[in-house]
C-alpha cells in the first residue's frame, strides 16, 4: 500500500500518542495544514488496510495504532481520560472461546470504565 503524506503524519501521531485519540485531536496535532475530511478519508483507508484499528467510547470513535492488534484501555467516565495497559490475560480465554465456538480470532479489545483518582 502506498502511504500518502497525510497517512504518514497520522501514523506518526498515533504511534507517539500510544493511546486512542479522536479525529479532532489528530487534526489539532497535525504539522501540515489539511482539511478534516482528508483526515477522515485517510483514517478510513488505513483502517480498511488493517494498519490501524478503531474503538468507540461513549459514542465517540477513537483511532489507535496497534502493532499487536489488541487494545486494552481504561476510561474515566467523568473526565474522559484514556489510559492504555499491556496486561493481557485474555489469551487463555481466547483459546477456550476458539475451541468452544470453533472460531479463529485475530484480535480483541478490552476496556474498563470507572473514575480516575482526580474524579473520585
ROGUKE-131935 format. One record per residue: x, y, z of N, C-alpha, C in turn; residue in three letters; chain. Coordinates in steps of 0.02 Angstrom, whole numbers. Each point is the difference from the previous one (the first is absolute). Layout:
N
+--------+--------+--------+--------+--------+--------+--------+--------+--------+-----+-------+
|     nx |     ny |     nz |    cax |    cay |    caz |     cx |     cy |     cz | res | chain |
+--------+--------+--------+--------+--------+--------+--------+--------+--------+-----+-------+
|      X |      Y |      Z |      X |      Y |      Z |      X |      Y |      Z | ALA |     A |
...
+--------+--------+--------+--------+--------+--------+--------+--------+--------+-----+-------+
***
This chain:
120
+--------+--------+--------+--------+--------+--------+--------+--------+--------+-----+-------+
|     nx |     ny |     nz |    cax |    cay |    caz |     cx |     cy |     cz | res | chain |
+--------+--------+--------+--------+--------+--------+--------+--------+--------+-----+-------+
|     42 |    -59 |      0 |    -42 |     59 |      0 |     44 |     63 |      0 | UNK |     A |
|    -15 |     45 |    -44 |     35 |     64 |     -3 |    -29 |     45 |     54 | UNK |     A |
|     42 |     28 |     42 |    -23 |     41 |     55 |     11 |     73 |    -18 | UNK |     A |
|    -53 |     39 |      3 |      3 |     72 |    -17 |     33 |     38 |     57 | UNK |     A |
|     21 |     62 |    -13 |     28 |     42 |     54 |    -50 |      9 |     58 | UNK |     A |
|    -64 |      5 |    -16 |    -50 |      7 |     53 |     -3 |    -63 |     43 | UNK |     A |
|      0 |    -58 |    -33 |      0 |    -64 |     37 |     63 |     -8 |     42 | UNK |     A |
|     57 |     20 |    -28 |     63 |     -4 |     38 |     -3 |     42 |     63 | UNK |     A |
|    -29 |     60 |     -6 |     -6 |     45 |     57 |    -48 |    -30 |     52 | UNK |     A |
|    -54 |    -30 |    -23 |    -48 |    -32 |     45 |     35 |    -56 |     39 | UNK |     A |
|     37 |    -42 |    -35 |     36 |    -55 |     33 |     51 |     26 |     50 | UNK |     A |
|     35 |     53 |    -18 |     49 |     30 |     46 |    -34 |     23 |     64 | UNK |     A |
|    -57 |     33 |     -8 |    -37 |     25 |     58 |    -25 |    -57 |     43 | UNK |     A |
|    -29 |    -51 |    -31 |    -28 |    -56 |     39 |     54 |    -39 |     36 | UNK |     A |
|     57 |    -10 |    -31 |     55 |    -36 |     33 |     25 |     40 |     60 | UNK |     A |
|      4 |     66 |     -8 |     25 |     43 |     53 |    -49 |      2 |     59 | UNK |     A |
|    -65 |      3 |    -14 |    -51 |      5 |     52 |     -5 |    -64 |     41 | UNK |     A |
|      5 |    -58 |    -32 |     -3 |    -64 |     34 |    -65 |    -11 |     39 | UNK |     A |
|    -53 |     33 |    -22 |    -67 |    -11 |     28 |    -50 |     24 |    -52 | UNK |     A |
|    -62 |    -21 |      6 |    -50 |     23 |    -49 |    -10 |     75 |      4 | UNK |     A |
|     -4 |     32 |    -58 |    -15 |     71 |     -2 |    -52 |     13 |    -54 | UNK |     A |
|    -38 |     53 |      9 |    -54 |     16 |    -47 |     29 |     33 |    -62 | UNK |     A |
|    -40 |      1 |    -52 |     19 |     32 |    -63 |     14 |     74 |     11 | UNK |     A |
|    -40 |     32 |     41 |     11 |     71 |     15 |     67 |     12 |     33 | UNK |     A |
|     19 |    -45 |     46 |     65 |      6 |     32 |     57 |    -11 |    -49 | UNK |     A |
|     -9 |    -47 |    -45 |     50 |    -12 |    -53 |      9 |     63 |    -41 | UNK |     A |
|    -56 |     31 |    -18 |      1 |     61 |    -40 |     38 |     57 |     36 | UNK |     A |
|     -9 |      5 |     66 |     34 |     52 |     39 |     76 |     -9 |      0 | UNK |     A |
|     22 |    -63 |      0 |     71 |    -17 |      4 |     35 |      3 |    -68 | UNK |     A |
|    -39 |     -4 |    -53 |     27 |     -4 |    -68 |     51 |     56 |    -13 | UNK |     A |
|     56 |    -18 |    -30 |     53 |     49 |    -15 |    -12 |     34 |    -67 | UNK |     A |
|    -39 |    -31 |    -43 |    -15 |     31 |    -65 |    -73 |     21 |      0 | UNK |     A |
|    -16 |     52 |    -37 |    -69 |     23 |     -3 |    -39 |    -46 |    -46 | UNK |     A |
|    -53 |    -29 |     26 |    -40 |    -47 |    -38 |    -73 |      4 |     21 | UNK |     A |
|    -44 |    -11 |    -46 |    -71 |      1 |     14 |    -20 |    -62 |     41 | UNK |     A |
|    -46 |      9 |     47 |    -22 |    -55 |     43 |    -26 |    -59 |    -40 | UNK |     A |
|    -34 |     14 |    -56 |    -26 |    -55 |    -42 |     56 |    -43 |    -28 | UNK |     A |
|     58 |     29 |    -14 |     58 |    -39 |    -23 |     26 |    -46 |     55 | UNK |     A |
|     -3 |     24 |     61 |     22 |    -41 |     57 |    -47 |    -59 |      7 | UNK |     A |
|    -66 |     12 |     -3 |    -49 |    -54 |      4 |     11 |    -51 |    -55 | UNK |     A |
|     11 |     23 |    -61 |     11 |    -47 |    -57 |     62 |    -42 |     12 | UNK |     A |
|     53 |     31 |     22 |     62 |    -37 |     12 |     -6 |    -48 |     58 | UNK |     A |
|    -35 |     19 |     53 |    -12 |    -46 |     56 |    -39 |    -61 |    -24 | UNK |     A |
|    -52 |     11 |    -40 |    -39 |    -56 |    -26 |     42 |    -45 |    -44 | UNK |     A |
|     41 |     29 |    -42 |     44 |    -39 |    -44 |     49 |    -42 |     41 | UNK |     A |
|     31 |     31 |     51 |     47 |    -36 |     43 |    -35 |    -56 |     38 | UNK |     A |
|    -61 |     12 |     22 |    -37 |    -52 |     36 |    -20 |    -57 |    -46 | UNK |     A |
|    -24 |     16 |    -60 |    -18 |    -52 |    -48 |     59 |    -44 |    -18 | UNK |     A |
|     60 |     30 |     -1 |     61 |    -38 |    -15 |     31 |    -31 |     62 | UNK |     A |
|    -36 |      3 |     56 |     19 |    -30 |     63 |     67 |     24 |     27 | UNK |     A |
|     15 |     64 |    -13 |     60 |     30 |     26 |    -14 |     31 |     69 | UNK |     A |
|    -61 |     25 |      9 |    -23 |     26 |     64 |    -67 |    -33 |     16 | UNK |     A |
|    -22 |      8 |     61 |    -64 |    -25 |     22 |    -38 |     56 |     33 | UNK |     A |
|    -64 |     -9 |     12 |    -39 |     51 |     34 |    -41 |    -32 |     55 | UNK |     A |
|    -19 |     42 |     46 |    -43 |    -23 |     55 |    -45 |     59 |     19 | UNK |     A |
|    -59 |    -15 |     24 |    -47 |     52 |     18 |    -10 |      2 |     75 | UNK |     A |
|      8 |     59 |     29 |    -14 |     12 |     70 |    -55 |     53 |      4 | UNK |     A |
|    -53 |    -16 |     34 |    -54 |     48 |     11 |    -23 |     34 |    -65 | UNK |     A |
|     -4 |    -38 |    -53 |    -25 |     26 |    -63 |     49 |     37 |    -43 | UNK |     A |
|     61 |     13 |     25 |     51 |     34 |    -40 |     49 |    -52 |    -26 | UNK |     A |
|     13 |      2 |    -64 |     46 |    -49 |    -29 |     72 |     25 |      8 | UNK |     A |
|     43 |    -41 |     27 |     70 |     15 |      9 |     41 |    -46 |    -44 | UNK |     A |
|     56 |     23 |    -23 |     44 |    -41 |    -40 |     65 |    -10 |     37 | UNK |     A |
|     30 |    -57 |    -11 |     65 |    -14 |     31 |     41 |    -45 |    -44 | UNK |     A |
|     64 |      3 |      8 |     45 |    -45 |    -36 |     22 |    -53 |     49 | UNK |     A |
|     -5 |    -62 |    -22 |     17 |    -54 |     45 |     39 |    -53 |    -38 | UNK |     A |
|     61 |    -11 |     19 |     41 |    -50 |    -34 |    -25 |    -71 |     15 | UNK |     A |
|    -25 |    -11 |     61 |    -23 |    -68 |     16 |    -74 |     -9 |    -14 | UNK |     A |
|    -33 |     53 |    -24 |    -70 |     -2 |    -21 |    -50 |     -9 |     57 | UNK |     A |
|     22 |      0 |     62 |    -45 |     -5 |     57 |      1 |     66 |     38 | UNK |     A |
|    -58 |     22 |     22 |     -5 |     62 |     37 |    -23 |    -11 |     71 | UNK |     A |
|     35 |     28 |     48 |    -17 |     -5 |     71 |      0 |     70 |     29 | UNK |     A |
|    -59 |     22 |     24 |     -8 |     70 |     20 |    -39 |      7 |     65 | UNK |     A |
|     13 |     56 |     33 |    -38 |     21 |     59 |    -27 |     69 |    -16 | UNK |     A |
|    -65 |     10 |     11 |    -33 |     63 |    -16 |    -32 |     30 |     62 | UNK |     A |
|     16 |     63 |     15 |    -33 |     35 |     55 |    -67 |     25 |    -24 | UNK |     A |
|    -53 |    -20 |     33 |    -68 |     19 |    -20 |    -14 |     74 |     13 | UNK |     A |
|     41 |     33 |     40 |    -12 |     70 |     17 |     39 |     47 |    -46 | UNK |     A |
|     66 |     -6 |     -1 |     41 |     47 |    -39 |     18 |    -26 |    -69 | UNK |     A |
|    -12 |    -64 |    -13 |     14 |    -28 |    -66 |     72 |    -20 |    -12 | UNK |     A |
|     41 |      3 |     52 |     70 |    -21 |     -7 |      2 |    -73 |    -22 | UNK |     A |
|     45 |    -15 |    -46 |     10 |    -68 |    -24 |     71 |    -21 |     14 | UNK |     A |
|      8 |    -58 |     29 |     67 |    -28 |     12 |      3 |    -68 |    -34 | UNK |     A |
|     59 |    -17 |    -23 |     12 |    -65 |    -32 |     37 |    -44 |     49 | UNK |     A |
|    -18 |    -65 |      1 |     39 |    -47 |     40 |     16 |    -60 |    -42 | UNK |     A |
|     54 |    -35 |     19 |     25 |    -55 |    -41 |     -3 |    -67 |     36 | UNK |     A |
|    -39 |     -4 |     52 |    -10 |    -64 |     35 |    -54 |    -38 |    -39 | UNK |     A |
|     16 |    -61 |    -21 |    -48 |    -37 |    -41 |     -7 |    -72 |     25 | UNK |     A |
|    -56 |    -12 |     35 |    -15 |    -68 |     23 |    -52 |    -33 |    -44 | UNK |     A |
|    -19 |     34 |    -55 |    -53 |    -25 |    -42 |     22 |    -59 |    -44 | UNK |     A |
|     65 |    -13 |     -5 |     23 |    -52 |    -45 |    -29 |    -68 |     19 | UNK |     A |
|     -3 |    -16 |     65 |    -29 |    -65 |     19 |    -75 |      0 |    -13 | UNK |     A |
|    -34 |     56 |     13 |    -72 |      5 |    -16 |    -11 |     -6 |    -75 | UNK |     A |
|     43 |     33 |    -38 |     -6 |     -3 |    -73 |      5 |    -71 |    -25 | UNK |     A |
|     47 |    -39 |     26 |      6 |    -70 |    -22 |    -63 |    -40 |     16 | UNK |     A |
|    -28 |     11 |     60 |    -61 |    -36 |     19 |    -58 |     20 |    -45 | UNK |     A |
|     -6 |     64 |    -16 |    -54 |     24 |    -44 |      9 |    -27 |    -71 | UNK |     A |
|     62 |     -1 |    -24 |     12 |    -27 |    -67 |    -21 |    -74 |     -4 | UNK |     A |
|     17 |    -38 |     52 |    -18 |    -71 |      1 |    -75 |     -9 |      8 | UNK |     A |
|    -31 |     38 |     45 |    -72 |     -8 |     13 |    -43 |     21 |    -59 | UNK |     A |
|     19 |     53 |    -35 |    -41 |     26 |    -54 |     28 |    -11 |    -69 | UNK |     A |
|     56 |    -37 |     -4 |     33 |    -15 |    -63 |     15 |     63 |    -40 | UNK |     A |
|     33 |     47 |     32 |     21 |     63 |    -30 |     76 |      4 |     -1 | UNK |     A |
|     25 |     42 |    -44 |     70 |     19 |      3 |      2 |     76 |      6 | UNK |     A |
|     18 |     25 |     59 |      0 |     72 |     13 |     64 |     32 |    -26 | UNK |     A |
|     -7 |     62 |    -22 |     58 |     37 |    -25 |     20 |     56 |     47 | UNK |     A |
|    -46 |     25 |     41 |     16 |     52 |     48 |    -57 |      7 |     50 | UNK |     A |
|     12 |     42 |     50 |    -54 |     14 |     48 |     12 |     69 |     30 | UNK |     A |
|    -53 |     29 |     25 |      3 |     64 |     36 |    -31 |    -10 |     69 | UNK |     A |
|     29 |     32 |     48 |    -24 |     -5 |     68 |      7 |     69 |     32 | UNK |     A |
|    -54 |     24 |     29 |      7 |     62 |     38 |    -44 |      0 |     61 | UNK |     A |
|     25 |     34 |     50 |    -35 |      7 |     63 |    -20 |     73 |      8 | UNK |     A |
|    -58 |     12 |     29 |    -22 |     68 |     16 |     -2 |      9 |     75 | UNK |     A |
|     16 |     59 |     22 |     -2 |     14 |     71 |     16 |     73 |     11 | UNK |     A |
|     27 |     17 |     58 |     17 |     68 |     17 |     73 |      4 |     20 | UNK |     A |
|     36 |     46 |    -31 |     71 |      8 |     15 |      8 |     32 |     69 | UNK |     A |
|     62 |      3 |     22 |     15 |     27 |     67 |    -25 |     72 |      8 | UNK |     A |
|      7 |     42 |    -52 |    -23 |     70 |      3 |    -75 |      5 |      7 | UNK |     A |
|    -37 |    -45 |    -32 |    -74 |      6 |     -4 |    -38 |    -36 |     56 | UNK |     A |
|     34 |    -42 |     37 |    -34 |    -37 |     52 |    -28 |     44 |     52 | UNK |     A |
+--------+--------+--------+--------+--------+--------+--------+--------+--------+-----+-------+
***
